[in-house]
Amino acid sequence: MPMTSTIDKNSQLEAEAWELLEESIIYYQGKPIGTVAAHDPEADALNYDQCFLRDFVPSALVFLMYGKADIVRNFLVETLKLQSHEKQIDCFEPGAGLMPASFKVHSKGNEEFLVADFGEQAIARVPPIDSCMWWILLLRAYEKATGDLSLARQPDFQAGIKLILDLCLVHRFSMYPTMLVPDGAFMIDRRMGVYEHPLEIQVLFYASLRAASELLLSDGNGDTYLGKVNRRLGSLKYHIRNYYWLDLKRLGEIYRYKDNEFGKEIVNKFNINSESIPGWLTEWLPETGGYLAGNLGPGRIDFRFFALGNLMAILTSLASEKESQSIMNLFAQRWQDLIGYMPVKICFPAMDGLEWRIVTGCDSKNRAWSYHNGGNWPVLLWLFASAAQKAGRTELAQAAIAIAEKRLFKDQFPEYYDGNNGRLIGKEARINQTWSIAGLLAAKKFVENPDYLELISFAEGLEVPGCSL
């Protein structure tokens, strides 16, 4: 009897979350095309009444897993029409291939039309780097879920994928296979010292290249694009695995680095000064744990742990099987720091004091242990659950879901939580945040049916390393 009651209660809560998700749906010309960011009756709408491309991803996965693919198809079709076709980013115009950060349905008389924001209205006017990558991944997920091979093979979709690749594979002033990114250009959309080569974008870049290699046809100039994709995939994978990885062995190597070495056959290829290793790291890193560093560039390793990039690295097999287990070991052994009272902390540790003032520009929203600066984000639950499932650590996924369920319904699905362990609802968090709702539903689905992992995950690739440093 108690077991039946528990099942009934869980079903009732899941039905309540599903109802909230359905209430967030945006309609355009009578068709569902996305979800609003949040429905908070006590806060100004600002841009939370728009559909953000990155925010819609967990909602889209839930719709696909529930067999409601029409909204995802409509989203893909309509956002493709919004894709920029300009030649370059100039005079505040988006570059060719760029997908908008968000869009909103407007009406004039009986006519409805979509208005896209490419960053013109965003804080600090930064265009989204990740929207086009999430779009390709969602197109692949739609194909996997429905078996509909015709959508991605339509000429306009093939052209859209190629425009994104043109944007991402452009000739640049760089020796690295990674992508150069400004601050504020992805989920961390405020100044947080993530400029240069942040892990999250490199993993999404790798994943979108893997997806493009499956979706592109080889006819016309398709072979040329596939060749470029495959060459970059090998170099990118080699670069991330060899230079971003951190564990105690690797930390010991960095600690003994000599600086200002010159030439090709050197150990300290990025001229990292060993004194840049933060004091907290040597005691915090477990014997059997490890992770991919937050950023890497000339004279710089960002030693902070960023959850989304590491979890996506597991899902995409950018992290090796051994590395994936080490990342999950880190979560298991530093559970209070990285999961706490609300999964999952976006990054660890938080910046404070003078470092916070310099790096964030005294950003009051990103003060220590809040928002992007060490806040806990329920949306990351779907990534944690699916990555744990892929790594064979289902017990960790179940434990995280159990923690989240206890609070999310009671707290009305906030956007984020504050504090070292995520005990407080975020100071400026919206309630009924759609991706917090979808994050829980998606996490539960991934645990219930591991077959759904194919929507977002990739097997170990056979990429041949291209040029390397």
N, C-alpha and C positions, 0 to 999 in steps of 0.2 A: 504493500500500500504506500509506504513512504516513497518508494522508487517511482511509482506511477504519478504521485503528486509532484515530484520533482520534474518529471518529463512534461506534465501538463503545464507547470509553471514556466519551464523553458520555452515551450511552444507558444504560450501566451505572450511572453516577452519578445520572442522573435517576430510574432505577428504584429506586435506594437511597433517594433523597429521598422518592419516592412511597410506599415501604414505611414510612418513618418517619412520614409524614403519616397513613397508614392506621392505624398503631399508636396514634395520638393520638385516634382517634374515640371519642366518648362514646355509649353506647347507653341508650335509655330505652324500657321496655316492648317490647324487642326491635328497636327502630328506631334508626338513627343520627340524632343530633340536634345534633351539634357536635363540637368538638375541645378537649382540655385545653390549658392554656397552655403547659405544658412537661412533659417526662418526664426529670427529672434524678434518677438513682438515688442521687446523693451529697449531695443537699440536702434540707432539710425541705420538705414539699409546700406548706405555708402555703396560699395560695389559687391556686397554680399548677396544682392538680388540678381547677380549675373551668373552665368555658367562659365566656370574656369576649366580650361582643358585638362590641367593636371588634377584638379579636384574631382572631375567627373570619372576618372579612371577606376577607383574602387566601386563607385556606383555602377559603372558599365559592366564591371566583372560580376557584380551581384546580379544584374539583369540577365547577363548571359548564362550564369549558373542556374537562374530560376526559369530559364527558357523564354525570356522576354527580349528577344534580340532586335526587334524593330526599332526601339529607341536608340540602340547603338548604331545600327545601320544609318538611321536618319542623322544622327550626330556626325558620323563620318562623312556623309554626303554633303551636309550643309557647311561643316567646317572646312572641307576641301575648297568650297566656293569662296571662302573668306581668305584663303591662303594668299599671301602677298606675291605679286608678280613684278614688283619693281626691280630695277637693275642693281641697286645698291642702297645701303643705309646712308642716307644723306638728307639734310634739311628736315630731319625728324620724320622721314618716311621709312617704313620697314623694308628690309632687304628681301630679295626674291627667295621664296621658299619658306619664309618665316610664317609660323602659325600664330594666331592671336593668343594673348594670355587669357582673354575671356570674351564673351559676347552677350548681348541682351536683345530681346525682342522689343521693337518699337512699332508703333502704329500711327498712321496718318489717315484719318477717315476710315475707310474700309480696307485699306492696304496695310499689310504687315511687312516689316523688313528687319534684317539683322544688322546691328551695329557692333563692330569688333573693336577691341582695345588691344593694340600691339605694344603697349607700354606708354602710350601718350599721356594716360591719366594715372599711371602707376607712381608710387612713391619713388622719387629720384629719377623717374622717366627711364627705367631700364627695361629693354625688351626681354621677353622670356626665351631663354635658350632651350628649355626642356619641353615646351609644348609640342614642337614638331616631332620630337623623339617619342613622347608618350603617344602621339597620334599614330605613328607607325606601329608601335607595340599593340595598340588597341585594334588596329586593322588586322593584325595577325591573330589576336585573340578572337576577334569576330569570326575569322575564317576557321579557326580551330573549333570553335563552339558550334558553328552552324553547318560547316562543310560547304558553305557557299564560296566557291572559288571564282565566281564571275565578277564580284565587286572589285577586288584588287586588280583584276586583269583588264578592267575598262581603261581605255586610253587616257582619260583624265586622271585616274588614280595612278597609273604608271607615270604620267608626267609629274604628278604631285610628289611622288616618291623621289623622282630624279631631281626635282627642284630642291628638296630637302637635302639630298646628297650633295648637290652643288654647293649649298650653303655650308654644309659640315666639312666637306673635303676640299675646300677652296685652298689655293696656294696662299701661303702666309709666311711671315717672318718667324720661323720656328724650326728647331732641330728635333722636336719631340713629336711622337705620333698622337699625343693627347691634344685636347681642344682647349684653347685659351678662352677664358671666361671672365667677365667682369663681376664685381660684387653685386648681389641682389638679383641674379638672373635666373633663379630656379626656386625651389620650395623655400629656401632661405632667401627671401626677397627683400632683405634690408642689409645694410652694411654690417658684415660680420667677419671680415678678414678672410673671405673664401674666394677672393679673386685669384686668377691665374689658372690652375689646373685642378679644381676641386673634384674629389672622388666621385660624388654623385653624378656629375655630368659625364665623367669618363666612363662610368658603368652604363649609364643610359645611352651614351654614344656607342659603346660596344654592343649593347642589346639591340639598338635600332639598326646597326649594321648587320647583325645576325638576322633580324627580321626582314630587312630589305633583301638580303641574299635569298630568302625563301620566297618573297613576294614578287620580285622583279622577273619579267620575262626576258629571255635572251635574244629576242628578235630586235630588228632595228639597231639602235645603239645600246641595247640592253647589255650585251656582252662587255662593252667598254666600261659601263658602270659596275658590273659584277666584278670585273678585274680590279678596279680601284677599291671596291669594298673588300675583297679578299686580301689584297695587299695590306690595307690598313688594319684589318682584323688581326693578322698575325703579329704585326709590329706593336699594336696596342696591347694585346694580351701579354706579350713578352715584357713590355715596359711596366705594366701594372703589377704583374706577379713578381717581377724581379726587384723593383725599386720602391713600390708602395708598401710592401709587406713588413709588418713589425711584430716580432716576438722577442723573447729574451736573448736568443742567439743573435738575431739581427741587431738588437739594441747594443749588444756587446761589441759587434763589429763597428757600428757607428761611433761608439764611445772611444774606440781606438783609431779612428780616422786621423789621417794627416790632412791638413788643409793646403790649399794653393798648389795642388799637383797639376802638372801640365802633360798633355799627350793623350793618346788614344787608350793605351793599356794601363789605366789607373784604376784604383779601387774607389776613391771618392769622386765619382763622376759628376756630382752636382755641387761639389765644394761645400759640403755640409760641415759646419763647425760643431764638434762634439759638445761644446758648452751650451748648445741650443737645446739639448735634451732636458725637458722639464723635470724638476725634482720629484713631482708626484708619480711620474710614470714608472720608475724602477721598482717602487714598492707596490704599485697598483696592478701591474701586469702579472697574471698568474703564470706558474710554471708551464701549464699545458694550454694556455690561451694565447691568442694573437689576433691581429686585425689589420686591415688596410688603412694606411695613414690618410688623414683628411685632405692633404694637398702636398704637392711636390713641385719644386721649381728651383731656379738658380739660388744656391745658398740657403735653401729653405725646405724643411719638412714641417708640416702642420701635424703635430702629434695628437691632436684631439681625435676622439672616436666619434664618427658620424654614422648614425644607425642606418639611414636609408641606403647609402652607398654600399655599406658592408652587407646588408641583407639582400640587396639586389645583386651583389657580386656572387652570392650563394645561388640565387635563383637562375642567374644567367650562365653559371659555371665559369665566370671570369675568375673567381676564386677556385683553386683546386679542391679536390675532395678533402685532403688533409687540412688545408686552410679553412675550409668550411666548418670542419669539426672544431678547429681551434677558435673560430669566431663564436660558435655556439657554446664552447667551453667558457669563453669569456663572459657571455651572458649568464651562464649557470653559476659561475663563481663570483661574479660581481652583480648579482641579481638586484640587490638593494640600490645600487648606483644606476643601473641601466633600465630596470623595470620598476622597482619601488612600488608605490601605491597606485600607479596607473601606467600601464605599458603604452608607449615606449619612449624613453628619453631621446630627444633628437640629436643631442651631442653631449659629450662629457670630456673634461669638466667645463664648468661655466667660467667665463672671464669676469674679473672683478677689479675694483680699484683703478689704478692708473692704466693697466692693460685694457680694461673695458672702455675707459675714456678715450684712449688713443685709437683702438681698433674699431670701435663702433661709432665714434664721434659723439659720445655721451648719449647714445640712443636710450631714452627712458623706457621704451617698450621692450628692449633687449637688455634690461638690467640682469644681474646675475640670477640664474636659475629661473628665468622667465622666457616665454615665447621661444625664439630661436636659440637663445643663449642658455641652453640647459633646461628648457621646458620639456614637459612630457606630453606627447601628442597621441591621442587614441587612434588616429588614422593609421599610424604606423603598425598597428596591431595586425592588419592583414598581411603586411610584408613579413613581420616576425613569424606569424603562424605558418605562412606558406614556406618561408625559408627553413624553419625548424622541421616542417614536414618533409621537405626535400632532403634535408640532412639526416633524416631518420631520428629526429629528436622530438617526437610528437608530444612527449610528456611536458616539454617546455612550452609548447604551443597551448596545450590544455591548461596549464597553470596560469599562463598570461591571460587567456580568455576568461578564466574563472575570476581573476582579480578585476578585470575590466567590467564584467557583467554586474558585479556587486555595486559598482558606483555609477556607471554611465546612465542607467535608467533613472536612478534617484537624482542624479545631477543634471538630467535633461541634455545629455550628450554635448558637453562643452567642446569648444574648439581645441583648447589646450589646458594644461595644469601647470602650476608653479611650485617652486620649492625644490630642495635637494632631492626629495623622493617623490615629488608629484602629489603632495597631500592637499594642496589648495587649488580650487578652480582658478584658472588664469584671471588676472586682474582685469584684462580687457577682452576676455574670451566671450564669443557669442555662444548662445545655447542653441540647441537643435541644429548643430553644425552637420551638414549633410554627409561630409566625408567621414566624420566620426561615427555616424550611424552606419554608413556603408562599410566602414572598416571592420566593425564588429560582425556584421552579417557575412562579409566575405571571409573573415578569419574562421568563423564557424563552418562555413561551407568547405573550405580547404581541408579542415580537419576531418569533417564527415566523409568527404570523398576525395582522396588523394589524386584521382584521375583529373581533377580540375586544374592540377598544377601545370598541365600542358598548355593552358591558356597563357601563362605568363613566364614559364621557365624554359630553359634551353639545356640540352645535354652537352656534355663535354665536346668542344669543337675540335676539328682537325686542322686548325689554322697552322700554316707554316710560317714561322717567324720571318718577317721581312727584314728591313734594315734595323739595326739596334745600335745603341750608343756604345 
